[in-house]
Amino acid sequence: ETGGRQKSPYIKMLKFFVLLALLFTAQAFTVTPLRRFGTQLHAGEKQEAVKKADFVAAVASKSGLSKSDAESALAAVIDTITTEVSSGKKISMLGFGTFKSTFRSARTGRNPKTGEPLEIKAQWSPVFSASKTFKEKCNPPQ
C-alpha cells in the first residue's frame, strides 16, 4: 500500500473534460496566432497544425496529469464521442460545440478528373457544429 488514495479514473476523466472546455473557451492552449494585429488568414493560406503529441503534452501540463494519463483520457474522450455519435446520439458541450450525425441521401456526383457522372450512396456522416462562444474566439474583433 502506498499510504495515499489513488484517484478514480472517473475523476481523471472529469478533470480532463473540464480542461478540454477551458482549452477552447478560455484560450488556455495557445498556438502561434494566425491573425496578428488586424491581419487576416486569406483563402488558400495554410493553418499551423498541432500534432497529437503536442496537444497531449499541453493537456498534461495544464491539468497536472502525466502524459500517459492525458493520452489515455484523450483516447477515452474520442472513443466515447465516436461511440455515442455513431449510435445516433447528439453530444453537446456548452461553450465548445455539438457532435452529431446527419443523413446524406444518395445523389449523383461527378468525377473531377473525367467529368463522368457517378452515383454516391446514401450514408450517415458525423458533423461538428461550433458554439457561438467558440466561433467568437476564432473571429476576434478587428
C-alpha positions in Angstrom: 0.0 0.0 0.0 1.3 3.4 -0.9 -0.4 5.2 2.0 -2.3 7.5 -0.2 -5.6 7.2 -2.1 -5.4 6.8 -5.9 -7.6 9.0 -8.0 -10.5 7.3 -9.6 -10.4 7.1 -13.4 -13.7 8.9 -13.4 -12.2 11.9 -11.5 -9.4 12.0 -14.0 -11.9 11.9 -16.9 -14.0 14.7 -15.4 -10.8 16.7 -14.9 -10.0 16.2 -18.5 -13.4 17.3 -19.7 -13.2 20.4 -17.6 -9.8 21.1 -19.0 -11.0 20.5 -22.6 -13.7 23.0 -22.1 -11.2 25.5 -20.7 -8.8 25.0 -23.5 -11.4 26.1 -26.1 -13.3 28.7 -24.2 -10.6 30.4 -22.2 -7.8 30.1 -24.8 -5.6 28.3 -22.3 -3.9 26.5 -25.2 -2.2 28.9 -27.5 -0.7 28.2 -30.8 1.1 30.8 -33.0 -1.7 33.2 -33.9 -3.0 33.1 -37.4 -4.1 36.7 -37.2 -1.9 39.4 -35.6 -2.9 43.0 -35.2 -5.7 43.1 -37.7 -4.2 40.7 -40.3 -6.5 38.0 -41.6 -6.0 34.5 -42.8 -6.8 34.6 -46.5 -8.3 31.8 -48.6 -5.6 29.4 -49.7 -3.3 30.1 -46.7 -2.4 27.1 -44.6 -3.1 26.9 -40.9 -0.5 25.6 -38.5 -1.3 22.1 -37.4 -1.0 21.0 -33.8 0.3 17.4 -33.6 -1.4 15.0 -31.2 1.8 14.7 -29.1 1.9 18.4 -28.7 -1.7 18.6 -27.8 -1.4 15.7 -25.2 1.7 17.5 -23.7 -0.3 20.7 -23.4 -3.2 19.0 -21.7 -0.9 17.2 -19.4 0.9 20.4 -18.3 -2.4 22.3 -17.8 -4.2 19.5 -15.9 -1.4 18.1 -13.8 -1.9 14.7 -15.3 1.0 12.7 -16.6 1.4 12.5 -20.4 0.3 8.8 -20.4 -2.8 9.7 -18.3 -3.6 12.7 -20.6 -3.2 10.5 -23.7 -5.5 7.8 -22.3 -8.0 10.4 -21.3 -8.0 11.9 -24.8 -8.4 8.4 -26.3 -11.3 7.8 -24.0 -13.0 11.1 -24.9 -12.5 10.4 -28.6 -13.8 6.8 -28.2 -16.8 8.0 -26.2 -17.7 10.7 -28.8 -17.3 8.2 -31.7 -19.4 5.5 -30.0 -22.2 7.9 -28.9 -22.4 9.7 -32.2 -22.3 6.5 -34.3 -25.2 5.1 -32.2 -27.3 8.2 -33.2 -26.9 10.3 -30.1 -26.0 14.0 -30.0 -23.3 15.3 -27.7 -23.5 19.0 -26.7 -20.7 20.7 -24.8 -21.6 24.2 -23.6 -19.1 26.7 -24.9 -17.5 24.3 -27.3 -19.9 22.8 -29.7 -22.1 19.8 -30.7 -21.2 16.5 -32.2 -24.0 14.6 -34.1 -24.6 12.5 -37.2 -26.6 13.6 -40.2 -28.1 11.5 -43.0 -26.9 12.3 -46.6 -29.2 10.9 -49.2 -28.0 9.2 -52.4 -27.1 11.6 -55.2 -25.3 11.8 -58.5 -21.8 13.3 -58.4 -19.1 13.9 -61.0 -15.6 12.5 -61.2 -13.4 15.7 -61.1 -10.8 14.3 -63.4 -13.0 12.9 -66.2 -16.3 14.7 -65.6 -18.3 11.5 -65.9 -21.2 11.1 -63.5 -21.1 8.6 -60.7 -23.6 7.5 -58.0 -22.8 8.4 -54.4 -24.5 6.1 -51.9 -26.7 7.3 -49.0 -24.8 7.4 -45.7 -24.6 8.8 -42.2 -21.9 11.4 -41.7 -20.5 12.8 -38.4 -20.9 16.6 -38.0 -19.4 19.1 -35.6 -21.1 22.4 -35.1 -19.0 25.0 -33.2 -20.8 27.0 -30.5 -21.2 30.8 -30.6 -18.5 31.2 -28.0 -16.0 29.1 -29.9 -16.8 31.0 -33.2 -16.3 34.3 -31.4 -12.9 33.1 -30.2 -11.9 32.2 -33.8 -13.1 35.6 -35.1 -11.8 38.3 -32.7 -13.0 41.8 -33.3 -10.7 43.9 -35.6 
